[in-house]
Amino acid sequence: MLENRRFLLKRRPEGEPVPADFDLVSEPVPEAPAGGFVVRNYFASLDPAQRGWMDDVPSYMPPIALGDAVRATTVGRVHTSDNADFKPGDWVMGLNALEDYSPVMPGGFTSAIDVSLVDSPSRFLSAMGAVGLTAYFGLLEVAKPQEGETLLVSGAAGAVGSVVGQIGKIKGCRTIGIAGGQDKCRKLTERYGYDVAIDYKGKDVDTLAEEIRAAAPDGVNMIFENVGGDVMDAELMNLAKHARIVLCGLISEYNAPEKLGVRNLWQVLAQEATIHGYLISAYVDRFAEGGAQMAEWMAAGKVVMDEDIQEGLENAYPAFMRLFSGANTGKLVLKIAE
Ligand SMILES: NC(=O)c1ccc[n+]([C@@H]2O[C@H](COP(=O)([O-])OP(=O)(O)OC[C@H]3O[C@@H](n4cnc5c(N)ncnc54)[C@H](OP(=O)(O)O)[C@@H]3O)[C@@H](O)[C@H]2O)c1
């Protein structure tokens, strides 16, 4: 008999999640809801945002309820269906959960996908999915890069950051990436085309600020912020006049029991800069347009996106934690089924 393994949120993490916050259970495969279908999940996206969804605080989405499977974007195939538009065997993506089978009511983020366009369906969780498009729309629509400008990116070797840098180069910008460790910094310049790579590990705010200044003596015109905390404080000391800051993520704070906040905010005022809080969900109706451009750039070899595929629902916890140790090398994806 088929089983539905589900990775549940048992209690809300305090600071860094620990294994006891979760439970892996086995339940019967659900029935297709009236007008909907059941998807057999093959790949699930592991994202820093899931950490935020585990907290019971006001956000752009309700928190994951205790006892529910951890919410995740997945790609998979329709298993059973009560909807003529989604037939068994069709490939789909949507906001589901870390589980073998998810009941789905079409609408919202659920869409059919054409896996013949890609070498692996997981691409719809990376370059062709919300993560690649987070880089695309955040840079092009929010930062609006102009040729010759300087773009500074934190979390630059990660899924979003690596693509931001490459699109910045396509648009004729000088790109500076900040990442953790020598290997990632080498990758920034050798694989993702960054002009300058800066390793933030083990450096205080002043040292990091000086290194950014050496790379951009006239200041940076754009910051694509993925990290926050000390890294952002160092960046803020290097703003050019009227700089634009895309506030995409603050991963250094997601597991921090006490949010310290950014201390050099006065630089935003001094340089008449703009901070724009940015969510990819604002661009869902333009995904087809962005996806087509990303596919073209990838086919032309102008954009690469690495995937870090971890195997098995039973490994969901250690796989998820790779995001916070920095162990992930590219878009972190959990493979649930062959
Ligand atoms: N606004 C939106 O709509 C949206 C959508 C998607 C993602 N995001 C945000 O974008 C950011 C990147 O997400 P991603 O999916 O591309 O993940 P990712 O960058 O592939 O992986 C996370 C990386 O963050 C770095 N990191 C982890 N803890 C850190 C800390 N305490 N200080 C500094 N760096 C730390 C690590 O890289 P190092 O080894 O370099 O430290 C790690 O590899 C996140 O902040 C996420 O929340 C926002």
The ligand as a MOL file (V3000), in Angstrom:
LIG
                    3D

  0  0  0     0  0            999 V3000
M  V30 BEGIN CTAB
M  V30 COUNTS 48 52 0 0 0
M  V30 BEGIN ATOM
M  V30 1 N 12.0050 38.6460 -0.9980 0
M  V30 2 C 11.7250 37.5400 -1.6690 0
M  V30 3 O 10.6990 37.4110 -2.3450 0
M  V30 4 C 12.7020 36.4040 -1.5770 0
M  V30 5 C 12.5750 35.2510 -2.3790 0
M  V30 6 C 13.5550 34.2470 -2.2850 0
M  V30 7 C 14.6160 34.4030 -1.4010 0
M  V30 8 N 14.6800 35.5230 -0.6120 0 CHG=1
M  V30 9 C 15.8040 35.7390 0.3010 0
M  V30 10 O 17.0000 35.6980 -0.4390 0
M  V30 11 C 18.0640 35.2880 0.4110 0
M  V30 12 C 18.8320 34.1630 -0.2710 0
M  V30 13 O 17.9780 33.0230 -0.4210 0
M  V30 14 P 18.4350 31.7690 -1.2910 0
M  V30 15 O 17.2570 30.9060 -1.4440 0
M  V30 16 O 19.1450 32.2690 -2.4950 0 CHG=-1
M  V30 17 O 19.4580 31.0450 -0.3160 0
M  V30 18 P 21.0060 30.7840 -0.5760 0
M  V30 19 O 21.6690 32.1280 -0.7150 0
M  V30 20 O 21.1800 29.8030 -1.6690 0
M  V30 21 O 21.4780 30.0770 0.7700 0
M  V30 22 C 21.5870 30.7820 1.9480 0
M  V30 23 C 23.0170 31.3630 2.1120 0
M  V30 24 O 22.9550 32.4110 3.0550 0
M  V30 25 C 24.2090 32.5610 3.6670 0
M  V30 26 N 24.0350 32.6930 5.1310 0
M  V30 27 C 23.4070 31.8280 5.9510 0
M  V30 28 N 23.4620 32.2690 7.2190 0
M  V30 29 C 24.1530 33.4450 7.1740 0
M  V30 30 C 24.5480 34.4050 8.1670 0
M  V30 31 N 24.2420 34.2390 9.4600 0
M  V30 32 N 25.2570 35.4980 7.7650 0
M  V30 33 C 25.5670 35.6730 6.4540 0
M  V30 34 N 25.2250 34.7960 5.4780 0
M  V30 35 C 24.5240 33.7240 5.8440 0
M  V30 36 C 25.0270 31.2980 3.3420 0
M  V30 37 O 26.0090 31.6580 2.3790 0
M  V30 38 P 27.5250 32.0030 2.8300 0
M  V30 39 O 28.2420 30.6890 2.8360 0
M  V30 40 O 27.9900 32.9620 1.8040 0
M  V30 41 O 27.4490 32.5780 4.2100 0
M  V30 42 C 24.0070 30.3710 2.7000 0
M  V30 43 O 24.5780 29.5200 1.7400 0
M  V30 44 C 17.4270 34.8990 1.7390 0
M  V30 45 O 17.5760 35.9570 2.6420 0
M  V30 46 C 15.9730 34.6800 1.3800 0
M  V30 47 O 15.1260 34.8840 2.4830 0
M  V30 48 C 13.7500 36.5110 -0.6920 0
M  V30 END ATOM
M  V30 BEGIN BOND
M  V30 1 1 1 2
M  V30 2 2 2 3
M  V30 3 1 2 4
M  V30 4 1 4 5
M  V30 5 2 4 48
M  V30 6 2 5 6
M  V30 7 1 6 7
M  V30 8 2 7 8
M  V30 9 1 8 9
M  V30 10 1 8 48
M  V30 11 1 9 10
M  V30 12 1 9 46
M  V30 13 1 10 11
M  V30 14 1 11 12
M  V30 15 1 11 44
M  V30 16 1 12 13
M  V30 17 1 13 14
M  V30 18 2 14 15
M  V30 19 1 14 16
M  V30 20 1 14 17
M  V30 21 1 17 18
M  V30 22 2 18 19
M  V30 23 1 18 20
M  V30 24 1 18 21
M  V30 25 1 21 22
M  V30 26 1 22 23
M  V30 27 1 23 24
M  V30 28 1 23 42
M  V30 29 1 24 25
M  V30 30 1 25 26
M  V30 31 1 25 36
M  V30 32 1 26 27
M  V30 33 1 26 35
M  V30 34 2 27 28
M  V30 35 1 28 29
M  V30 36 1 29 30
M  V30 37 2 29 35
M  V30 38 1 30 31
M  V30 39 2 30 32
M  V30 40 1 32 33
M  V30 41 2 33 34
M  V30 42 1 34 35
M  V30 43 1 36 37
M  V30 44 1 36 42
M  V30 45 1 37 38
M  V30 46 2 38 39
M  V30 47 1 38 40
M  V30 48 1 38 41
M  V30 49 1 42 43
M  V30 50 1 44 45
M  V30 51 1 44 46
M  V30 52 1 46 47
M  V30 END BOND
M  V30 END CTAB
M  END
